Amino acid sequence: MAETINVLALVKDDNRYIFIFDDDNIDEMLRQFGRFAGDSSLNFTWYDADLMREKARQLISKVSVIIPFTVFWASGYYP
């Protein structure tokens, strides 16, 4: 099965934050949002961190299921 890579981006004023992570590293990514929010030298707030956390959780909660046509055929369902 192919590994899924997630990408989140936030553009705020002149700043661009791009986060790339896989499902196995979601916990580290969530911690990174908090570290960015706590860094006063960045234009990244706790509101931004919360928004990005929610978007990250939405990304990994989506489950892609590919069901071969033969499964439908065997079950008697004909699309």
C-alpha positions in Angstrom: 0.0 0.0 0.0 1.3 3.4 -0.9 2.3 5.8 1.9 0.1 8.9 2.2 1.8 12.2 2.5 -0.2 15.1 4.0 0.4 18.7 3.1 -1.0 21.7 5.0 -0.3 25.3 4.2 -1.0 28.6 5.9 -0.5 31.9 4.2 -0.6 34.8 6.7 0.5 38.3 5.7 3.9 37.8 4.1 4.6 34.5 5.8 4.0 31.1 4.3 3.9 28.0 6.5 4.0 24.6 4.7 3.8 21.4 6.8 4.4 18.0 5.2 3.9 14.9 7.3 2.6 11.3 7.0 0.0 9.7 9.2 2.6 8.1 11.4 4.1 11.4 12.4 0.9 13.3 13.2 1.7 13.6 16.9 5.0 15.3 16.2 3.3 17.6 13.7 0.8 18.6 16.3 3.6 19.4 18.8 5.3 21.5 16.1 2.2 23.7 15.7 2.5 24.4 19.4 6.2 25.2 19.2 5.5 27.6 16.4 2.7 29.3 18.3 5.0 29.7 21.4 7.7 31.3 19.3 7.2 35.1 19.5 9.5 35.7 16.5 6.9 34.0 14.3 3.6 35.4 13.1 1.9 32.1 14.0 -0.6 32.4 16.8 -2.3 29.8 19.1 -5.4 30.3 17.0 -3.4 29.3 13.9 -2.1 26.3 15.8 -5.6 25.2 16.7 -6.8 25.7 13.1 -3.9 23.7 11.7 -4.4 20.9 14.3 -8.1 20.6 13.3 -7.1 20.5 9.6 -4.4 17.9 10.2 -6.9 15.7 12.1 -9.4 16.0 9.3 -6.7 14.9 6.8 -5.8 11.8 8.6 -9.3 10.8 9.5 -10.3 10.5 5.9 -10.0 6.9 4.9 -9.6 6.0 1.3 -11.0 2.6 0.5 -10.5 1.1 -2.9 -12.9 -1.8 -3.6 -12.2 -3.8 -6.7 -15.1 -4.2 -9.1 -14.9 -7.9 -8.6 -16.1 -7.4 -5.0 -19.2 -5.7 -6.2 -19.7 -8.4 -8.8 -19.4 -11.2 -6.3 -21.8 -9.5 -3.9 -24.5 -9.1 -6.5 -24.2 -5.3 -6.6 -23.9 -4.0 -10.2 -23.0 -0.3 -10.4 
